[in-house]
């Protein structure tokens, strides 16, 4: 479903847009009433019927609205008003409060977790290969077709693999299948439930649910408040932005549109990636090549870093201590604009929690995704094609911009090592998707990755496949590759390693 303009995406965009309008309006006297009216504007007798009941659709929109305002879902077992807690969120200093990812119970369809079922495509063939390979005798012929006894079935999948008509379907919960850390379980009603002790907030469950039952919290209301109040707000935008706001939208279009929205300046996060690439290259040479560390793990993907800390605490010392591109760029901005609030605009959901860390709060004030930023443009009626700045972004290198694609971080560091430490042999490994990340960390822990620089990306495909993106991954990858190729400089200068941002 990635990149498709589905009904789920349309509803999300509409809710985000209405919440942004609330923030830009910034009228405390009417805020509660305005918030109450939004579910009725989005779902009524004249709108498309999303579900079997208008009332259920409206109830789900109410919970989406709370999450989009930065609030938590309401409990199911006691009455809590829709606007409860809004006063505490009606400020521009509001940070995300975990859990970030939440299942909206009324939206969940209680998908089956894991089940093999014979469809009506079954021809009742004479060979009955499904019956022959079943190790538990769970398959019999009923009314001329194969039938699977679910009490006997052990979910091995052998029947499906041998069916000549592909008549046996594997049913599994899409969100659970997408979760690489097995954080999706079932509640007592069979609905999806996120185990927050396991979750690393990558958002793959959210983008994989065809019912839109999982959503994350947003800061668009608080950001709109800050912009409407005339505060100095500076944007830093991740390199994966290319193509996310339209096929022919250039950096100049985006820069001008962001200024029209109220941002005082726009920086490229690839600047921080350039700083990070040089620092990581030096770190690898100084620590791994000398044998002080067995291997080095990159740290720019928050889900990957949290995964390593939660599931492989023994490798914490091998996680790079260099600043992530988001933080490095933010600190650069704060040095030049000490009174400004900094907004990270990117593809990533887990960056929201990274910005909430105590050590990062003073650097990054807001995190919004490309999806949320598009809704903010919609709220203000901004057509990006109508705006064009006199200059593009600050001139980052191709190496820093390549961070947006899986393998790009390791490649950038490798290029820097080859250029500035030509006598050093660098060993590169990378993993994308949490399941693969767990495998490579297990190998590292077992001593199978010694001497390696290991890049991990929580989302399959890297940042261009993040939960907050707007376009198909393949298209985003192609756009980013062109952006990297057209950069005026391939790698950052070695002098960047001397920049003091800590």
N, C-alpha and C positions, 0 to 999 in steps of 0.2 A: 504493500500500500504506500510505500515511501514515495513522496513527491506527487502523489495523486491528489486532486482536489476533491476529496470525499466529503460526504455530509458531516462526518465527524470534524474534519478540519474547518468546514464552513461554520459550524456551531462554535468551535473554539475561537475562531477569528472574530465572530460577531460578539461573543462575550468579552474578549479582550478589547475590542473597539469601544464597546459601551463603557467599560471600566475606565479606559483612557479618557473618554469624554467626561466622566465623572471627575477625574483628577484635574483635567484642564479647566473644568468649570469652577472647581474649588469653592463651592458655596456650602459652608458648614450648616447653614440654616435649612437647606433643602436636601442635604446629602442622604439622610435616611430614607426620605420619601422617594428620592430619585433612584436609590438602590432598590427599593421595594418594587418600583415600576418596571425595571429592566426585564425580569422573567416574563412579564405579560406582553412586553413589546416584542420579545424574541419568539415567544410561543403563544399564538392565539388562533382564532378560527380562520384567519386569512393567511396564515403562514403554512408552509409545507408541514405535513403531519409526519414527524420523525419516528414516533413509536405508536404503539397501539392505543395509547391514551394521552390526551393533551395534558392531563393533570400529572401523569408520571414524567412526561417530557419537561414540564415546567418545574417539577420538584428537582429534577437532575440539573437543570439550568441554575437553580438557586444554589446548589452546592458548588457548581462550577464558578459561579459568581463569587462565592466566598473565597475560594482558592485563588481566583484572579485578583482579589483584593488583598491577598497575603494572609488571609485568615484560615483557620483549620476547619475541617468538616464538623458539622454538628453531630452530637451523639444521637444514636437511634433510640435510646431507652429513656430519654427525658426531654422535655420541651425546652428548646433554645431558639430565641428569635433569630430571624435571618440576619439582622443587623447587629447582633450581639458582638461586642469587641471592636466595632468599627472606630470608635473614638480613639482607641489605642493605635489603630492603624492609620489614622488620618494625620500622619506626620511624614515628613520626607526622610527621617532618620530610621525608618522601620527596616529591620533586617529580617532575613528569612529565619523561621523557627522550624526545626525538624519536628516531624518527618516531612521531607520535601515532597516525595511521591506518595499519593494517597489514592486508594480505591474508593470510588463513589458507590456505596452498596446498592442504592436503588437503580444504578445503571448496569450493574454486573448481571450477565445472563447465566451465571453458574455453569460455565462450559465444563465439559467432562475433562478430567485431568489426563487420562491415558486409557484409551479403549480401542479395540479392533472390532469392526462391525461389517457384516456382509451387506453390500448394497443391492439394489434391484438389477444391477448389471449382471449378476451371477446367472450363468446358463445351466447350472446343475450338471456340469460336464461329467462324462463317464470316468475320467481318470481320478477325479477328486484329489488332486495333489495337495490341497490345503489340509485335507483330512489325514493324508499319509504322513505329512511332516510334523503334525502337531504332537509335541512330546507328552501332552497331558490328556489326550483324547477329548479335547474340548469341542471338537467340530463334528457335527452330525448332519444328516440330510433331513430337512423338514419341508414338506410340501414341494419337493423337487429342487430345493436350493440348500446351499450350505448354511448352517446356523452355528454361531459361536456361543457356547455356554460361558457366560461371564464369570461364574463362580469357579470354573476350572481354569480359565484362561490365565496365563502367566505373562501376557503382553510381550512375548518374545519376537513377534513379527514374522515368523517363518511362513505362516500361511499367506500373508500379503506378498512376500517375496516370490512365491512360486505360482500365484494365481495367473493364469494366461490371459485373463480378461481384465485384470486390475480391478476386480470387483470387491476387494476388501479394503476398506478405508481405515486409516489410523486417525482417530479423533484425539486431539490434545488441546489443552488450553493455550491459545496463542501467546498470551502474556508470559505464561510459565515456560513455554518453549524458547522465548526470546531472552529469558533471564539466565545469564551465564553463571550466576552464583546461587541458584536454587532458592531465591528469596520469596518466591510466590508459593503460598500454601492455600489451604481452604479453611474458611471459617465453619462454624457449626451448621450453617445453611448451605454449604457447598459453594459459596461465593469466594472469589479471589481475595486473598489477604496478603499484605506485604509484611514479611518478617524484617523489621527494621534493624535487628541485630546483624542480619546478613546483607541487607541492601546497601549498595554503593551509589545509588542515585544516578545511574547512567541514563535512565529514561527509556530504555529499549522496550520495556513492558508497555509504557504509555503509547508509543507509536505503533505497537503491534496489536493493540486491542481494537477489534473492528466495531465495538460498541461504544468506544470512547468512555469506558468506565474508569480509566486511570488518568489522573491529571496531577500537575505539579503546581506549586504556589508561584505567584508572580509579584513583581514590584512595580508594574506599570502604573498603578494608581499613585504610588508614592513618587515615582519619577515624574509623572505628569504634574503632580503638585509642585515639585521643586522647579520645574521648567516654567510653570505658570506664575510662580512667585518671583520670577526674575533673578533667581540665584545664578551664580557662575557655575555652569555645569559643562564639563568637558567629556566628550565621547572618545572611547578607544574601541576600534572595531577590528574583529578577528579576520585573518586573511581568507577564511572560508566564505567571506561575504560575496565573492564574485558570482554573479548570476542569481543570487538569492532574492533580489528585488526586481527582477525583470531581465529579459534577454539582452537588451541594449543599454542597460543602466551602467554607467561608468563610475569610477571613483569620484569624478567631479560632480556627477548628478547626486550621488549619495552625500557627499560633503555639503553641497548646497542645501539639500533637503533637510539634513540634520540641523543646519544653522537656521533654516526656516522654522523648524520645530522648536528652537530655542537654545540649542547647544552653542556655546561660545567658541569652541574649537574642536577639531576632530583629529585624532591620532590613529596611526596604524599599529595594531598589536604586534605586527611583524617586526617592529623596532625592538620590542622586548625579546622576541624570538632570536633576533640577531645577537643581542647581548647574551642570551642564554646559550646559543650555539657555541660561541667563543668560550664562554665560561665552562660549559660541559666538556668541550674539547680539552681545555687545560686540566680540568678535573680528572678526566680519563687518563691523560698522560701522567699527571702528578700522582694519582692514587692507584689506578689499576695496573698500568704498565710497570710501575715500581714494585708491585706486589703488596702494597699496603691494604688494598681492597681486592677481593677475588673477582668482582664484577661490578658494574655500575648500572643502576636502574634510572631511567629518565623520570622526571617528576611533573611534566607539564599537564598530563591528563589526571584530573582529580580522582576519577573513578578507579583508574589503575593504581594510583598511589594509596587510596583508601583500601582497595582490594589487598595490596601487598601488606599493609599494616594490620588489617583485620585477620587475614587468613595465613599470612606467612610472617609473623612478628620477628622471626629470626633474621630476616633480610632487611630490617628497618635501617640498619647502618649503611646498607648499600644503596639506599634511595638517595638520589642527588639532593643536595641541600641548596642548589642554585634556585634563584627566584623563577617562578613560572613566567611565561611571556606576559600574561595579564598583569601580574604584580610588578614586574620589572617596568613595563610601560606606565603603569599607574604611578609608580614612584618617580619616574622621569617627569610625568605631568605635574605631580605635587611639588617637585623642586622648582618648576617653572611657574606654576599657578598654585601657590600654597593655600589659598582660600577656596579653591574650586572643589566641587564634588565631581567624582570620576565615575563614569558609567561604562561598564564593559558590555559591548554588544557582540554577541557571538552565537554559535550553533549549539551550545552545550548547556544541559540542565544542571550537571553537577558543579559547574562553576559557581552556581548560586550558593552552594554550601561552602565552597572554598572561600568565597568572599565573606562568609559569615564567621570564619575563624578569627579568633581574637587577634592573632598576629597580622591579619590582612585587613581588618575592619577600617583601620585608619587610612588605608590606601585605596580601596575600592568601595564606593558607597552604594552602587546599584549594579545589578546584573540583569539584563534582559536578553532574550533570544531574538534571532532574526524574525521568527514568527510573531513575537510580541511587538517588535519594532515596526513591522509592517502594519499591524493593527493600530499603532500610534499614528502612523502616517495617515491611515484611513480615517481615524478620529478627527484629524485636522483637515481632511480633504486634500492632502498633499499628493500631487501627481509628480513622481520623481522625474519624468521626462521633461517637465516644464522648468526645471531648475538646473543650473550648471555653474559651478564655482570657477573662479579665475585660475585656480591651480588644483592639482591633484593632492593625494596624501603625501606625507613625508616620505622620502625616498628610501624605503627598506630594500633589502636584497632579496634575490630569488630564494636563497637558503631559508631566510626567515619566513617568507611567504609560503614555502613548501611545507611548513609545520602543519598546515591544515589537512594534509592527506596522510593516511597510514604509511609509515615508512619514511615520511618526510623529515621527521625529527632526527632519526638516526642518520639519514643521508646528509642532512645539513652539518651535523657534527663530524661525520666522516670526511666531508669535503674540507672542513676547517682543519682537521688533523692532517690530512694529506697535504694541504697548502702550507701550514705553519709548523708542522712537525713531520717533515718528509721521511725521517728515518724510523718513524713509529709504524708498526704494523697494527692496524685496528680491526677488531673482530666485531661485526655487527649482527645483531639478532633483533627481530621485532615480532610482536604479536598483536592481533586486532580482534576485538570481541572478548568478553570476559572469560568465556570458556577456554579460549586459546591462551589468554593471559595467565590463567591458573595453571595450565600445563607448563608453560615456560618458566613460571616461578617455581614450580615443583622441581623442574630440571635444574634450575639455578641452585635451589636449596640442597639438591643432591650432589652438587659439585660438577654438574655437566656443562655449565656455562662459564666456567672460570676464564677470565681474560676478555670477557665480552662486554660490549655496551649494549644494553637491552632496552628497547623502546616498547612501551605498552600503550595501547589505545583501547579504551573501554567500548567504543562503538566500532562495529565491523566497517572498515573503510576509513576510519579516523574522524576528525572533526567535521569533515564535509558530510558525514552521515549522522551527525548529532541529532538529538531529539528535538531541537529547536530550529531545524532547517526547513526550507520551503520547496526545494526542488529535488528531483531524483538524484540519487548518489552518483550514477554514471555521468550525468550531465554536469554535476558539480565538480567531479574529478577532472573532466575535460576542461572546464572553465578555469579551474585553478592552475592546471598545467600550462595553459596559455599565459595566464597572469605571471607565473613564475618565469616562463621563458622570455617574456617581454621586459623583465626587470633590468634596469640599467647596470646593476652590479650582481654577480653571481653569489659572492660570499662577503660577510662583513669583515672589516679590517681587524687585525689582531689587537689593536689598541683598545678595543671595546672591553677586553677582559680586565682593564684597569679601572673601569667605571665603578665608583662606589655608590651602591644604592641600598645597602643593608643598614 
